[in-house]
């Protein structure tokens, strides 16, 4: 676990705002609305930012259903709210129809009887809907509904939640909940310094481990328990926290996203500000997704799309709550890296080798120290020990003055940005001296110093006092959490350096292709291969020379125009797998073969009861690398673009990468880099390198099509896209398109 935030272990938070900045904003109905841009489909390109200052720091709070009768749940909640209101300097107004006073404070009988403006109304009632409707006539800005029995319970509850959401929209106020809890009103330690972690959770209990980091000296600034998100959602708090000067990182526990695009807009805002977002998102498995839905009533989305979308916008996804704690805390507190090299330093060769193996496998860069540096280290470390990286000191040097000299020498190397010292178990006095030397050295450097304290006991003074009391050393309990957090730290700063928002790549105006494409769409129907290829051609995607014919004689004429050899295929709106039905003929080189193929294809079609719109006579394209590029519609994120190995390999290997438009060339190339079969594009076993530039261009044109035809195109599948040798382009040999 990471140690204290006292002292100077901080990041200059506002200096992290990247050069691209943000557009000007205006305040509208309590939400900071970004002035400006929408994409070609009319969707906003920047996140609206709700003004939540008065939610977290209200001047007045009305508690509807307040009670002081011992034994009643509302009494405990009222007592906690009283204590919280006192801490934040708010005036509390109890609302109860029959009680004159609650905890000695005069009550008002109803919401309508409130005579002064109220910033926040806390609803301790079983059915918040009537109260929301009453609040519509007041100046209340925010409300919190704790009641359960809404979307988390099924269809009837979902309908009740929609009625509640509609009432909230009419009222003009903002609602947290329903099915939320008191986490926003917890006691936060005010004696801790440095950048803070802001916490967003849909399950209050799952946020407890992060909240209790305060007991180890980690500062928390806010906790937003979003519940069922009938109104305020994870994205709203993410956008708000990203602009708070005290927030160094945002930790999220997400069961389901209310709206995928809103989440990505908020993540984009955080990336623009350089604020890291670390998230546990449940639903990787079918069981996890089903459980999450029953808890929050949210869509979980295809997990591959969720994973890709989060990476695309810089959200660091972790699996465990312990990883959420450690990664968010390191990212909140650590300064920007001055170098990416990681050095592992230990008192045991075995420990160093083990850690180095794991770190290298995770993708960390462990550069060998220069020979001059190794010679320097051998002044204090026996010659027979390896000090290239990992650095093994053999144990004894840490017990005297040599220990600090070694640490300082390693940190002085310009290729080193991170020093990690795994201490697998306490071995006083060596481990005590080593811990103190690491703390003292960390105070004197701008580089990151990490310690893994491997003792399962955790009561040792070197751990509890020396390491956790440090303002500069990041302390972990496991190898894996340390490696994961350091990798996230380096990745985050690499990602946000010169960050260019994917939304900046979005087209603002329709392309000339759109009108041509819309004329080809058939609502609710699948297009034939010929029509689908016309759609591709409209967007400048190369297809083979081909003609659609309805007689053998026309087929022969078409073959002459297309040029032998040719391919002949059946074409129809219901044909998805032509090869399996024998409805494709390849390598035809004469008129007689074309006539015979035409008759055979039409005979098979009649036998299989296939409706044809004709036979395609196509140019036969040379060999290359078969790829697939496609568009699908995700319930959460809308149109998504997929690229992968094509032909039969797409079904056998499922080697694909996915992105959510908009994105640019760099992201398209990163999709290719994710493929396990990426080497095929570089040329294997004597094959020439493929035209990767042409493939990237097709991916970008397809994502433009996905954006512009979002309301019309349900699915597009180009398979195979034949990527020819470098300089020769890429040709869509087959295509399937389904209209919405």
ABEGO torsion letter per residue (X at the ends): XBBBABEABBBBAAAABBAAEBBBBBBBGGBBBBBEBBBAAGBBABBBBBBAAAAABBABBBBBGBBABBGBAAAAAAAAAAAAAAAAGBBBBBBBAABABBGGBBBBABAAABABBBABBBBBBABAAAAAAAAAABABABBBBABBGBAAAEAAAAAAAAAAAAAAAAAGBBBBOBGBBAAAABBBBAABBEBBBBBBBABAAAAAAAAAAAAAGBBBABBBBAEAGABBBAAAAAAAAAABAABABBBBBBABBABAAAAAAAAAAAAAAGBBBBBBBBGABAAAAAAAAAAAGBBAEBAAAAAAAAAAAGBBBBABAAAAAAAAAAAAABBBBABABBBBBBABAAAAAAAAAAAAAAGBBBBBBBAAAAAAAAAABBAABBAAOBBBAGGAAAABAAAAAAAAAAAABAABABBBBBBABBBOAAAAAAAAAAAAAAAABABBBBBBBABAAGABAAAAAAAAABAABBBBABAAAAAAAAAAAAAAAAAABGBBBAAAABBABBBAAAAAAAAABBBGBBBBAAAAAAAAAAAGBBBBBBBBBABAAAAAAAAAAAEOBBBBBBBBAABABAAAAGABBBGBABAAAAAAAAAAAAAAAAAAGBBBAEBBBBBBBBBBBBBBBBBBBBAAAEBBBBBBBBEAAAAAAGBBBBBBOBBBAAAAAAAAAABAAAAAAAEBGGBBBBBAAAAAAAAAAAAAAAAAAAAABABBBBOBBBBBBBGAEBBBABBBBBBX
